[in-house]
Amino acid sequence: MQLIKNITTYNHAEGLLDKFLADKVKRYGQMRNFDFGNIEKNFVSGLSPAINKRIISEHQIASRLLQNYEYTDVEKFIEQLCWRTYWKGYLEHYSQIWDSYIKDLEALERDADLAAAINAKTGIKCFDHWVEELIETGHLHNHSRMWFASIWVFTLELPWQLGASFFMENLLDADCASNTLSWRWVSGLHTKGKNYLASPSNIKKFTGQRFEPTGQLATKAKPITTDDYTGSYIHSEKINKVKDIQCYMIHENDLSYEQIPNCEFLLIQKYNFGMIERSAIVKKFIDDALKNLQIEIKKRSPAKIVFFTFDERKKLKAFIEKNRISKIYSSYPTVGPIEKELEDLFTVLTVKHEYLLSSWDQLFWPHTSKGYFKLRTKIPAILNTLFTRKELDA
Ligand SMILES: Cc1cc2nc3c(=O)[nH]c(=O)nc-3n(C[C@H](O)[C@H](O)[C@H](O)COP(=O)(O)OP(=O)(O)OC[C@H]3O[C@@H](n4cnc5c(N)ncnc54)[C@H](O)[C@@H]3O)c2cc1C
């Protein structure tokens, strides 16, 4: 069995996708909500850590699906893929949600109830099991994440922000948008007044009878409040390709080989960004993915390569000045700590920079400012724009 923490190259991810397509995709719609406690037994792909770092992109996955299947046969899987795109786009429209979350985290107290929860000592068997599974494997099935977040917020009555932070530290696929906004969705803050309350019978059915926390869970959801946020979208002008690029920077939020242009200089992030709290397995996953990309690039690109860490600002500045680099291009890092760090870095380096946005994000994100179901109606038309018949037949 290929563990998902080892899916650190495009070839690994493609292999996992092919295995999922051969064995599971047909039953995905019917079975995806079951968590039998083992990725091999479950009917989901396990691709999210790789997608999240764009080791394999949404575009590449959709292309492979549409080359091999009719749209209707893989519709449910594509729709789930687009949930990711929806959350990413939504946070781009409402980036203040991220800033408020970080501010709240700084102010919140860490008490004994929190310690019991994150040390698997609540006495709720399923919840304690998921804590251990998450810490050990860096992964939880989507339905278990929903039950976990619901128990955290409504039964244990802990702040959702601390739960989201615990996930961010331990998930291999930790993603600022999907995680923060899913926690808010469970808490009833995304679609106002609509929360997700976990029930013992639902847990029993979808864990294949492994757990049934009868009498242990909240039966009512205490209302939780949030600020109102105003949307604004700043990416309409972004492009996805430039003809002549002198210098391109690769950071951990986009490790897709397909995005890398021909250029004279490549700046490549060396290790995982150290300012983010992450478990050892998450750090190792990112370091391995960066290392494998570095090896691949060295084999294939004639560019002069410089490896950097975010605290090597003097070294970077000297390199930029020596080589008269006037502008650095990079893939858009999306809302979160890497984007903030890059903005700061480019200011210190006093060099111009421009972010490129993938054609997938360019086409989907403008439709992500409202509910997911608005976006869902656009999926077939957007896929038609993205994939010409020729590309699918290739
Ligand atoms: C509280 C909570 C926190 C979450 N935090 C994260 C997170 O930090 N990072 C993350 O990538 N996902 C997060 N999710 C969404 C979802 O749980 C994972 O994307 C999914 O479990 C990944 O497993 P998979 O690759 O086997 O999914 P599959 O079912 O095989 O789906 C294929 C792909 O579609 C996307 N996808 C599927 N379901 C969702 C969903 N509900 N939301 C967003 N994208 C989805 C993912 O990219 C996934 O890899 C969270 C969900 C909840 C309820």
The ligand as an ORCA input file, in Angstrom:
! r2SCAN-3c Opt
* xyz 0 1
  C     -13.413     20.331      9.282
  C     -12.812     20.035      7.940
  C     -11.517     20.428      7.662
  C     -10.967     20.182      6.405
  N      -9.674     20.599      6.160
  C      -9.134     20.394      4.934
  C      -7.817     20.831      4.642
  O      -7.115     21.412      5.475
  N      -7.330     20.578      3.392
  C      -8.063     19.934      2.438
  O      -7.549     19.729      1.319
  N      -9.326     19.543      2.670
  C      -9.882     19.747      3.894
  N     -11.156     19.314      4.141
  C     -11.940     18.736      3.030
  C     -11.887     17.223      2.865
  O     -12.089     16.601      4.092
  C     -10.584     16.728      2.244
  O     -10.262     17.455      1.092
  C     -10.736     15.247      1.865
  O     -11.015     14.481      3.011
  C      -9.511     14.768      1.163
  O      -9.510     13.375      1.013
  P      -9.448     12.728     -0.436
  O      -8.343     13.322     -1.213
  O      -9.455     11.260     -0.239
  O     -10.830     13.225     -1.024
  P     -11.661     12.708     -2.276
  O     -13.032     12.413     -1.794
  O     -10.951     11.682     -3.034
  O     -11.824     14.031     -3.142
  C     -10.930     14.401     -4.204
  C     -10.424     15.785     -3.957
  O     -11.494     16.724     -3.940
  C     -11.272     17.740     -2.957
  N     -12.320     17.638     -1.927
  C     -13.121     16.591     -1.668
  N     -14.013     16.892     -0.688
  C     -13.741     18.164     -0.324
  C     -14.307     19.060      0.626
  N     -15.345     18.737      1.392
  N     -13.762     20.312      0.734
  C     -12.723     20.688     -0.044
  N     -12.174     19.886     -0.976
  C     -12.662     18.646     -1.111
  C      -9.901     17.449     -2.352
  O      -8.914     18.185     -3.033
  C      -9.733     15.952     -2.606
  O      -8.413     15.531     -2.671
  C     -11.743     19.535      5.403
  C     -13.052     19.137      5.703
  C     -13.577     19.369      6.957
  C     -14.975     18.918      7.240
*
